[in-house]
Amino acid sequence: MAISDWPKQERPREKLLGRGAGALSDAELLAIFLRTGSRGRTAVDVGRDILDRSGGLRGLLDLTPKRMARLPQEAMRYRDEAARA
């Protein structure tokens, strides 16, 4: 289900504006920066996978910019491989 289909109060951007950053998970905050997901996956899904692949927010912040730039593609591949297993 696309984020646009979620109840307005549960959408990351609206939640941030209405309740502040403390009301969002790390994946939801990352989704706001990503702005878009991929086919069949929301930005929150992609954000969650990126955090999993990088070892959480601390791990993500410790990555080099070059490595960080590759994370969205790696997260999508990781999810596809997990779905096939």
C-alpha positions in Angstrom: 0.0 0.0 0.0 1.4 3.4 -1.0 2.0 6.0 1.7 -0.5 8.2 0.0 -3.1 5.5 0.8 -2.3 5.6 4.6 -4.4 7.7 6.9 -3.1 11.3 6.8 -2.1 11.3 10.5 0.1 8.2 9.9 2.1 9.5 6.9 5.7 10.4 7.8 5.7 13.9 6.5 2.3 14.8 8.1 3.3 13.1 11.3 6.5 15.2 11.4 4.6 18.4 10.9 1.8 17.5 13.3 3.7 15.8 16.1 7.4 16.5 15.6 10.4 14.4 14.9 10.2 12.5 18.2 7.0 10.8 17.0 8.7 9.2 14.0 10.8 6.1 13.8 14.3 6.3 12.3 12.9 4.5 9.1 10.1 7.2 8.8 12.6 10.0 9.2 14.9 8.4 6.6 11.8 8.0 4.3 11.3 11.7 4.3 14.8 12.3 3.0 14.4 9.5 0.4 11.1 11.0 -0.8 10.1 7.9 -2.8 10.1 4.1 -2.5 10.4 1.6 -5.3 7.9 -0.6 -7.2 5.8 -2.3 -4.5 7.7 -0.7 -1.6 7.2 2.5 0.3 9.9 4.9 1.2 9.5 3.6 4.8 10.2 0.1 3.6 13.3 1.2 1.8 14.4 3.3 4.8 14.0 0.3 7.1 16.1 -1.9 4.8 18.8 0.7 4.6 19.0 0.9 8.4 19.1 -2.9 8.6 21.9 -3.0 6.0 23.9 -0.3 7.6 23.6 -1.5 11.2 21.1 1.2 12.3 21.3 5.0 12.4 24.7 5.1 14.0 26.1 2.8 11.3 24.5 4.8 8.6 26.0 8.0 10.0 29.5 6.4 10.0 29.4 5.4 6.3 31.4 7.3 3.7 29.2 9.3 1.2 30.2 6.9 -1.6 29.0 3.8 0.4 25.9 5.7 1.6 25.0 6.4 -2.1 24.9 2.7 -2.8 22.6 1.7 0.0 19.2 2.2 -1.7 20.2 -0.2 -4.5 21.7 -2.7 -2.1 18.6 -2.5 0.2 16.4 -3.3 -2.8 18.6 -6.3 -3.8 18.6 -7.5 -0.2 14.8 -7.4 0.0 14.5 -9.3 -3.3 16.9 -12.0 -2.2 15.1 -12.4 1.2 11.8 -12.7 -0.6 13.1 -15.5 -2.8 14.6 -17.4 0.1 
